[in-house]
Amino acid sequence: MAEEIIINVSPHESRVAVVEQGLLQEIFIERTHSPGTVGNIYKGKVLRVLPGMQSAFVDIGQDRAAFMHVSDLVDSHDAMVEERGPGYKFPPISSLIHEGKEVLVQVSKEPIGTKGARITSSISLASRYLVYLPKTDHVGISQRIEDDVERERLKQAVVGLQESGDGFIVRTAAEEIAAEDIYQDAKLLRSRWQKIMIDNAQAKAPTVVYEDLPLPLRVMRDIITAKTMRILVDTEETESSLARFLNDFIPEKAKYLELSDERKPLFDGHNLEDQIEAALDRRVSLKSGGYLIIDQTEAMTTVDVNTGAFVGRKDLEDTIYRTNLEAASSIPRQLRLRNMGGIVIIDFIDMEDEEHRRQVLRVLEKGQHADRVKWKITQISELGLVEMTRKRTRESLLRMLCEPCGHCDGRGFIKTAESVCLEIFKEIQRQARNLQKVCLVMASQSVIDRLLDEDAACVREISDVLALNIRFQVETSYSQEQFDVVEVVD
């Protein structure tokens, strides 16, 4: 299926949308005041070592100290972890680093929520065809390259260019690429590493030693695929820099680069703003009439599948099966679009037929194969739940574009006007001894309306019992939960 990459760059932010047949698949956003840091390399200083947690906090010059586990100090590439075996025990972190030590580290995960960046001492540098691992002799081939003959050819090509103490991972884009082009990438990466080592020797911690490419260029390097048939940008400066990059590194894609001549804002003209807005909603409608409810919490994301208005044609089991199939097809796109990571729990509607369960899981896994992020899916449990993990390296779309509601403090609910009125009655009784003859209740319009209408009898009763004249005042700036009870001196 043909793919479009649409790039909107303004003085305040850069946005990159991956679109298939007009449908938004992924969105990448980078704000000018808070650029992405994943891939950046820093010379940091260890602030604190926590032996009980086998971890350390490192000052890399950001607002919050970065976090590093002992596994990030000892080579943490996947293949090396597997070689250690399940019983492997890391050495005490205090034997590896100490407070005040300067370390060369790379950001592997953006700061998320209240947490600082996650960093590693296992440096890696990416190019179009290779990932360079200067501190290990590991050689790996992308799992997306499935042809065994091609995998062996690429492995031999990389082994032939290895030098002592360095390694490479061959990226998916290297499939069917000439060995000479791969060698050129390796030469470029080695040169870049030498420059980093020189800058590190001269730098004073904490400071950035190497910054990764800006978002539009990173997308050209990492996201563009054989399916990409159009690259549309809205500024001449961006078009010029992308043209140079494509001509130098991906010449076969340079012909697909276009500068938009539309008068409308680029994302508006392609109906992307509405799709981004919809990706912030909890509810996702399915074509059949069913729907998903997606909730993100600190620990995990939950996806609840519902039949909604879909009543089916045959029987209940068939209705449930078809709803679950449609949900399984939709969920992978929602995970990518919303960039939801960590633990994901999917609550499918219970199915009796074992074959139906297998088919639903197969559709879910097939959809996930298009995901560029590492993921893992378990079998459907007896309760109809599927547990899966999706690697989280940056904030979700919701947390990037939104903040907790100031009225409900992130609960997603506010107290009813009735509940607030009852709290006001309790507060009046609590202050009764300090109040003289008159008190003023200040609250929102909805609360005052209830006090004067449905709860008028209660107000009179309290007024008579406490011999207190109760007055009311609407405060338009108050949320429904806010109120004040104050004494009025005539």
Number of C-alpha atoms within 10 A of each C-alpha: 7 12 20 21 25 23 26 19 19 11 7 10 15 18 17 21 23 22 20 16 10 12 16 23 20 20 20 17 18 18 14 12 8 9 13 21 17 19 21 20 27 26 24 26 24 23 17 17 20 13 13 8 11 16 20 23 23 30 23 28 16 14 9 15 22 26 22 23 18 22 19 19 20 17 17 16 15 9 12 13 14 11 9 11 9 8 6 10 9 12 12 14 21 15 8 10 17 16 14 14 12 19 21 23 27 29 25 23 22 20 23 16 10 7 12 19 25 23 28 25 22 21 22 24 19 21 18 21 24 26 20 26 23 21 15 18 16 18 19 19 21 15 11 12 16 12 10 9 9 16 19 12 13 23 17 13 17 22 14 10 15 15 10 9 11 16 22 26 19 26 21 18 19 19 19 12 12 11 16 10 14 21 17 11 20 22 12 13 21 16 11 13 18 12 13 17 14 11 15 20 10 10 14 14 20 19 18 21 24 19 14 15 13 12 20 24 16 15 17 19 20 16 15 21 14 10 11 18 16 19 23 20 24 20 15 12 12 16 20 14 12 19 19 13 16 20 13 10 17 15 13 10 19 18 13 16 18 16 16 18 11 9 7 10 12 20 19 10 11 16 13 19 15 11 15 20 11 12 18 17 12 13 15 19 15 18 11 16 14 21 21 23 15 20 14 16 7 7 10 14 19 18 22 17 25 21 21 14 10 17 16 17 8 8 9 11 16 16 17 23 23 18 28 28 20 19 28 24 20 18 20 20 19 17 22 22 22 20 22 24 24 15 18 21 17 22 21 26 18 18 19 13 11 9 10 18 20 13 15 23 21 15 18 22 18 14 16 23 13 11 16 12 14 12 17 12 16 12 13 19 13 10 11 15 18 19 16 17 18 20 16 19 20 20 18 19 19 17 17 14 12 10 10 11 11 9 16 14 11 11 10 9 10 15 12 12 19 15 12 20 21 13 14 21 16 12 14 23 14 11 14 16 9 10 18 15 16 16 20 16 21 21 26 19 18 14 25 21 16 15 23 13 11 11 16 12 12 15 18 15 11 16 16 11 9 16 14 17 16 18 13 15 13 16 16 11 10 15 17 20 18 16 21 14 19 15 16 15 9 5
